[in-house]
């Protein structure tokens, strides 16, 4: 006997069901939006946009296996889209946009003194990465350590370099 694998036609959700949906999931949707966006006004906008999206795609909502999961996924995706739009819309301040490139990132003599104050191992890691331009994988091969270990050691060496360069103040 052949099996019908075509999707079944699903009746769209009625307006009363959508009202019920809002009543049941409003706070959950708002909570998800607030966690992603971090500001109450943005969370309110994202919550509203989430329910508008759900209204527009009633047939997909009706076909969802887990209604709560579907609603919260739409809320999360809507919030992330709004977050991306917010970050890409932020223009650079004119003082930054018109600034000339930095010729020297700091005081070279002070940097030399800070490098000299590091241990031999720390100085070697900083030199391999920033003066020789080696990748973390190449550094791992050169030192005989794992790349994770090299990355951790380099991070710590850079922190010590910052501390010495800035006079221990952080």
N, C-alpha and C positions, 0 to 999 in steps of 0.2 A: 504494500500500500504506500503510495507516494506521500511524502511529508511536505506540507506547504511551509516554505521558509520565508515567504514575503512578509514584510511587517504589516501588522494589522492596522487598519485605520483607527485613529484615536480621536474621540470627540474632544474638542477644545474645552478648557475649563470655563465654567460659567462665571458671570460677574460676582455672584454671591460667593462662589468658591474663592475668587480672588480676594474678596473682602476678608474672608475667613483666613486666607493665606497670610494677609498682612497682620491680622490680629494674632495669629499663632507665631509668626516668625519675625515680627518687627524688631524686638529687642535683640534677638540673636544676630540679625543682619546688621543692626546698628553696632553691636559689640565687635563684630568682625571688621566692619569698616573703620571703626575707631582705632582698633589695634593696628591696622595697616597704615592709616593716615595720621593718627595722633592728634588731630584737632577736631573739636566737636562740630564746627561748622562744615568742615570737609566731610566728616562722617555722615552728617545729615544729608548733604548733597548726594553722597555715594549711596546712601540708603534709598533715597528717592529714585535715583537712577537705576538701582537694582530692581526695584519693583516695577518701574516702567519697562525695563528689559523683560522681566517676567511676563508682563501683560502682552508685550509684543510677540513673545515666543510661547504662547500658551500650549501649542501642540507639543513642543519639546518638553515642557513642564509636565504635561499629562502622561508622556511616555517615560518619564524618569522612574527608575526603580526605587530610589530613595529620595523622597520629596525634600526632606531637610538637607541632605547632602547637595542636591542640585541647587537649592536656593542659596546655601552658604557658599558654594563654589562660584555662583554668579556674583555674589556680594564681594568675595575676595578678588575675583578678576576685575570687577568694576573699580574697586578701590585701587588696585595696582595700576590700572590704566590711568586713573586720575592722578596718582602719585607720579607716574612717569610724565604726564602732561605738565604737572606743576613744576617738576625739576627742569624740563626742557624749555619751559616758558620763562625761566628766570634769566634776565639779561645780565651781562657782566657790567659792573659799574664802569663809568667812563674812565675813571682814574686807572683801572686795571686794563681796560681794553686799549687805551692809548699809551700805556707804559712801554718804554723801550725794554728790550731783552736785558736780562741781568748779565753783566759782563763777568763779574766775579761773585760767586755765591756767598762770600764771606771774607774774613781776614785770612789770607794764605799763611802768614806766619803763625797766627793763632792755631790754625788747622794743623800745621806741621808740629807745633808743640803738643797739641792734643793727641795726634797720632803717635808721637814719641812716647807719650805717657801710657799708651796701651801696652798690654802684654804682647809678646812676640806672636803668639797664636792669633790674637785679635787683629793685630796690625796686618798679619799675613792674609787673613780672610778679607779684610777691607780692601787691601791692595789687589788681591786676585779679582774681586768682584768689580770694583770701581775704577781701578787704574789699568788693569789688564783686560777688563771687559769679559771675564769668564762667566759662563752660565752656572747656575747652581749644580747642574749635573757634572759639568767639567770640574768644578771645585770639589765635588764629592770624589771623583776619580783621582784627583791630584792629592787629596788628603787621606784617601782610604777610608772615608766615613760614608755613612748613608746620606742621601740628599736631605732627608728630614733633619738629621743631626747637624748638617752643615747650615741649613736654613735657620735652625734654632740658635746655633753658635754665632752666626752672622748677625742675627737680630739682637742678641745680647751684646755683641761687640759694638754695634752701631749705637745702642743705648748708652754704653759706657763712653763712647766717643762723644756723643751729645752732652753727657754729663760733664766730661772734662772740658769740652769746648766752651760750654756755657758756665763754667766755674762751679759745677755741682748744683746749680739752681735749676729746678724744674717745676 
